[in-house]
C-alpha cells in the first residue's frame, strides 16, 4: 500500500506540475485594438484618413508607355541627346500624385507632391506646394502650361514649372488671379529673375474665356494669351491667341500666334481632335512665318486604360532662306489610377 500510495502521489504531483506549465504555455497577451483605415468623403472620392489623424490622403497617378516620332529629333550628325540617331524613340514613365487635406479655420489646407520616374533612370520632383484660402505657395506649373484640346497647339512657355506665390479668387462665374514667379530655367535653378502674371477668367453656360498677362522683369518684356472655348454640337471648339512685345520667359516662339482645335466626341469612348496653328514672325523675325496642322485621337479602352495617338505637320516659310518642314507624332498607352 505504501508503494502504491507513493506512485499515485507522484503521478498526481507530476500531473499538477504539467498542468501548471500547460496553462502557462497557452496564456497570451490581450491583442491591442486595431484602428482600421477610414474612408474620408469630405473632399470627394479616393480619400482616406491617415490613422490617428484628421488628415485625409489621396494617392493617384499613371503608368505611360509611348512611341514617339520626331523627324531628325535625335540628330543626324553628331549623335543625338540619348546616344543615338534617328526619328523615333520608345519612352516609359511612372507618375505619382499625393494630396493631403484637412479642415482648418481658413478652409481646406492641402499639400501636393508630384513625382515622376522615367526610363532614363531619372526621378523628378514635378511639383510640391501648399494651398490654403486661395493661396498656392511652392513649386508648381504656371498658367502658361495650360493649352487647348489636342496635341497640336504650342501656346505655352518652354519652362512652366517654378517656385511661385499665387492667389486665385473664384466668385461664381468669375476667376481672378495674380502670381509672383521665380523665372529659373532647367539649366539654371537659382537666379534673381522674377516675373509677375495676372489672370482673368469668365464662364457662362458652355462658354469660357481666360486671359493671362505676364511681365518678365529680367528682359522687361510682356506676353499675353487669350483662350476661348465653347460647346458646339457634339464637341468643344477652342480658339487661342498669343502676343509678346519681344522674346521673354513666357513666350519666345514668335511675335504672335493663333491656334484652334475642335474636340469631337465621336462616341462615349472615342474623341477626335483636329487642330491648327499659325505663327507670325517666328523667332521675332519678320521674314519667317510658320503653320502647323494635326489630329489627335483618344480612345478609352476600359476604366483606367486609354490610348492616344497624334500626327502633326509643321512648315516654316522663310522669305530669306530655305523653308523648314517637319513631321511629329506619338502613340501612347496609359493606365490611370
DANOR-V353601 format. One record per run of one state. SS is the DSSP state (H for helix, E for strand, C for the rest). FROM is the first residue (numbers start at 1). LEN is the number of residues. If there is no record, write none. Layout:
ss = (SS	SS)
from = (FROM	FROM)
len = (LEN	LEN)
This chain:
ss = (C	H	C	E	C	E	C	E	C	E	C	E	C	E	C	E	C	H	C	E	C	E	C	E	C	E	C	E	C	E	C	E	C	E	C	E	C	E	C	E	C	E	C	E	C)
from = (1	2	27	39	41	47	50	56	71	88	105	107	119	123	133	135	142	143	146	161	172	174	183	185	186	188	189	194	205	207	217	221	233	235	245	254	266	270	283	288	303	305	319	324	337)
len = (1	25	12	2	6	3	6	15	17	17	2	12	4	10	2	7	1	3	15	11	2	9	2	1	2	1	5	11	2	10	4	12	2	10	9	12	4	13	5	15	2	14	5	13	1)
